[in-house]
């Protein structure tokens, strides 16, 4: 982890603490009396990678994405990717200090015996971190600036871009993701990846990712993936995505 990331993680950590108040850990023993919480906060992070705070309440995206799904998705699924990534890189000097982005971008150079674990759990950590920061209820419904122009140039219109993304997400067989990605020149593309594979490993920068693992929607939408995709489209914050595009293009 580099200095910038350490500072960022510290900032995220204090923000999370400020939101949930003092954390209890298993080491604190069972909660008693008035201080008891119905939902214990996630255990203290161990290892170089930490579970980022969701940044908003579990029910913030209702009715499109339900609170129970958000909570299990973040606190259980994402937390497990972080824990397993930490396990994979523990004590491995070859990748010491590498960010999750670097691990995925240079996946082919990672030690062979931990490459699959990095691909799966590093991908899971990065993809979900990107996901949480892409969403907002009543966020911007359309791209702006350079991204708006790039969308028009690649797809003709934003509506076609959305249709292509939804069709790609609908067509993923088994578990995986649909993505809107860019290259370093700003050329957009809709693509899909299986499992937790990240576009970063293919040399592209993901702007929006749609998680079509059943854990992302089954509680509320069951087999109705198309309904989930329609609901998901309502909570993508295109102002964040537009900023992300600027960063990918200009570094
Ligand atoms: Mn997921």
Boltz pocket constraint, residues with backbone or C-beta under 6 A from the ligand:
constraints:
  - pocket:
      binder: B
      contacts: [[A, 73], [A, 77], [A, 128], [A, 211], [A, 213], [A, 215], [A, 216]]
      max_distance: 6.0
